[in-house]
Amino acid sequence: MARPREFDEERALEAARDAFWEHGYEGTSTRDLVKYTGLTQPSLYNAFGDKRALFRRALEHYLDHTLRSRLARLEHEFTPALAVTAYFVEIIQRSGSDIGQRGCMLVNSVLEKDQHADGLQEAIASELAEIKGFFHRSIVAAQKRRDVPKSISADDASAHLLTLLLGMRVLARIGPDVELLRSAVEVSLATLGLPRLREAENNKRSK
């Protein structure tokens, strides 16, 4: 009996995600997609459309299973200030264990030359805005709890943290130096009055 199409599509999306994540949009050929997914080119494009449409679906799959679920979990499990610090704890951990140095698929997409057509640039910008929004919400909520000084601008802080994140993910692709990443994060956390990395790490271990 043939497997349901939904199951096949899920596996194909995961495989396409891995191809794009590994090689980037520009560096991934149709031959690569056929190899990774195990589908023929006609079957691949009949199911998902052209290469750009498949990339959009693969990026959405990546975001659903990484970024979006992570933000929801952190906001649920931690106080607002600790949620921000815990986010960076996880980014450092992921960067240090990224043996293939694939980095973040979303951030990698920002660096692609061919990301301006068909609304892809807008989609990427929207996702980055979601991360910045998480930082902004957390800072504002932490200030209401008096965990972060009200003299800190939530707008400036969230922009700074997003910039820090992008820089970290790019650096980690060159070489995941965990101590370098920790140092950069600690300076920013201290400047913004946020908990230190160790505090979030200890909090996670106690749960």
ABEGO torsion letter per residue (X at the ends): XBBBAAAAAAAAAAAAAAAAAAAEAAABBAAAAAAAAGBBAAAAAAAAEBAAAAAAAAAAAAAAABAAAAAAAAAAABBAAAAAAAAAAAAAAAAAABAAGAEBAAAAAAABABAABGGAAAAAAAAAAAAAAAAAAAAAAAAAAGABBAABBAAAAAAAAAAAAAAAAAAAAABBBAAAAAAAAAAAAAAAGBBBAAAAAAAAAAX
